[in-house]
Amino acid sequence: MNKKNNNVFKNIFPYLVLCCIITAVLMFLNYGGNITHNMSTGDLLNNINKENVTELVITPKSSESVYYITGKLKDYKDNESFEAKVIEAEIDEITEYATTHKLKTYKNESDPGSSQLLYILVNVLPLVVLVILSYVLFSKMASGNKNSMDFGRSRAKLSEDGGNVKFDSVAGLEEEKEEVAELIDFLKNPKKFQKLGARIPKGVLLVGPPGTGKTLLAKAVAGEANVPFFYISGSDFVELFVGVGASRVRDMFKEAKRCAPCLIFIDEIDAVGRQRGSGIGGGHDEREQTLNQLLTEMDGFGANEGIIIIAATNRPDVLDPALLRPGRFDRQVTVSLPDSKAREEILKVHAKNKIFDKNINLKNVAQRTPGYSGADLENLLNEAALLAVRRNKNAIGMPEIDEATDRVLMGPAKTSRVITPAEKKLVAIHEAGHAVLGIKLENAQEVHKITIIPRGMAGGYTMMLPKEEKIAIMTKNELLAHITGLLGGRASEELFLGEITTGASDDFKKATNVARSMVTEYGMSDLGPMQYEQQSGENVFLGRDYNKSKNYSDQVALEIDQASRKIIEECYAKAKKVLKENEKLVNLLADALIANETLTKEQIESLVLYGKICDPEDCPATSEPTLLKLREMAKAKKIKGYTKLTKEELLDILKDEE
């Protein structure tokens, strides 16, 4: 009871203090600034007779036969005045004296105090306004204090219906959807699993590159399961004060238990799940306490039956091992980049609200975009639509898709940039060198486009795509062909211009990375099948990788450098040899680039086969199979070295095979 009275006193105490302050202010305004002297009737008459009075105000009181007189004397200061009370019988005498001595007087015919409305406006209304304003002010302060003390509450948002996203909205990811479909079955019919003693995974970690659809897949799981769905970002846990994140984790699981069975989705979990004790200068107390609480809630002494955690990240290498063990995240689902079929399905999803020309084939677009994520494909079609609107077209055509592809890869074309003829020839020779190696090397990628229009930081580029889509495994010959193709630009400059430029710096960077990976990671050198470095292309995790000691001696480091240099030098020598043998084709492609600035795949094939750009019906020997067709037939029959054979040689070999 005493505690309750204390709480009531604490609640009304601020209002009592406020009332005291208001009273003091009103008293100061009314009295503290002025000095008033009481004066008798005789003294008033004497001062009037001596002409000391400078001002008179006569106020009658209707309820009494009395007049109140106020005024000022000559020796008074600005804040001084007098007041006197005179009966009705004496007021005429005072008025007569004032008139005789020509004293300026003011006479109120009515008593201000007799007006109730005026009394309320002058005396009561200001106090009411102050009380209302004080109440509003203190209410906001109390609300602010309540919110400021609410920082330990969970920031997870609840979606009762899981959203409108279903599995039908997620194109591709067939295997990934099968993996998470068990979660939906368990949430809908848990007895089917419990009957055989099966335990549903407590947590599923979605791992993959950015833009592959991890968050979209989690939304689809929630939409299909139709259960309460909590979603939060990993950064919403961590705050300045130690212990706040752990408090939010506890509160999140407390709310989830009330809604069980339910799903909790944590996006970008690497923000809170990084390895403990790592980082320059030691660990991070707040993040580590938050992670410890998350580990305990997921699989500690307590049980969280019916709560399934889905998390997403593109940095699984920095997560704490305790978070990844079975019992917490039992299953890791890799959401990889889509293949050609999946890309076609993704394009169809994003093309539903867009208008395309009749000749647009999304399957061909999918085949031309290997390595694109779902977000990249959505951005590609959006850029194409924007270009079509900018060009005042009624539908999206292939030119817009081609331009959008270039914009996504390299940025917008710098058409207003002035290029000198010498610079134009240099870039054309450089890009022609890349293209010729792509055409002539057996294991090289296929050339789809060459342009000398500047984009981004590049003066031009050659688009080369794999001849056939396959899993992420490359042979040694393919890697060597890739390095040789990258060095083709510098080799072409040296052979046909007699000088070298800075344009090949990015090519050298890529070629060096591939060569070093062949030596240190893939065991494709004279150093043997040993791995000296790991994932050189991954981002460095400060504290774990920054001061990481190398596991090889200085002598081996020298051998690694020598082996990498040997690969680069051999590939460069091969590039110069192939380009020298095909000097005519290099000059042919360079001249065509100078004239047209951009060459498509069909135009490149026409130049290779006929030495000029022409339509298929206008080119000679159109009734005979083209060299490209013959090469495709030779490849299907697994004829070795088919890319180096002439058209006549291929015809003879294929006839013999038949």
Salt bridges, closest charged atoms under 4 A:
GLU80 OE2 - HIS37 NE2 3.08
ASP111 OD2 - LYS61 NZ 3.39
ASP150 OD1 - ARG153 NH1 3.90
GLU174 OE2 - LYS177 NZ 3.70
GLU179 OE1 - ARG331 NH1 3.62
GLU182 OE1 - ARG331 NH2 3.03
GLU239 OE2 - ARG248 NH1 3.04
ASP251 OD2 - ARG153 NE 3.35
GLU255 OE2 - ARG258 NH1 3.19
ASP299 OD1 - LYS202 NZ 3.19
ASP299 OD2 - ARG325 NH2 2.87
ASP317 OD2 - ARG315 NH2 3.05
ASP317 OD2 - ARG544 NH2 3.56
ASP320 OD2 - ARG276 NE 3.07
ASP330 OD2 - ARG199 NH2 3.00
GLU344 OE2 - LYS348 NZ 3.62
GLU383 OE1 - ARG407 NE 3.43
GLU400 OE2 - ARG391 NH1 3.06
GLU400 OE2 - LYS393 NZ 2.82
ASP402 OD1 - ARG368 NH2 2.56
GLU403 OE1 - ARG455 NH2 2.81
ASP406 OD2 - LYS449 NZ 2.30
ASP406 OD2 - ARG455 NH2 3.72
GLU423 OE2 - ARG417 NH2 3.27
GLU446 OE1 - HIS448 NE2 3.70
GLU446 OE2 - LYS601 NZ 3.56
GLU468 OE1 - LYS635 NZ 3.91
GLU469 OE1 - ARG343 NH2 2.94
GLU478 OE2 - LYS470 NZ 2.52
GLU493 OE2 - HIS430 ND1 2.66
GLU493 OE1 - ARG490 NE 3.83
GLU494 OE2 - LYS576 NZ 3.41
ASP506 OD2 - LYS510 NZ 3.33
ASP507 OD2 - HIS430 NE2 3.34
ASP507 OD2 - HIS434 NE2 3.16
ASP526 OD2 - LYS566 NZ 3.04
GLU533 OE2 - ARG516 NH2 3.09
ASP545 OD2 - ARG544 NH2 3.00
ASP554 OD1 - LYS550 NZ 2.97
ASP561 OD1 - ARG516 NH1 3.27
GLU597 OE2 - LYS424 NZ 3.47
GLU624 OE1 - LYS647 NZ 3.68
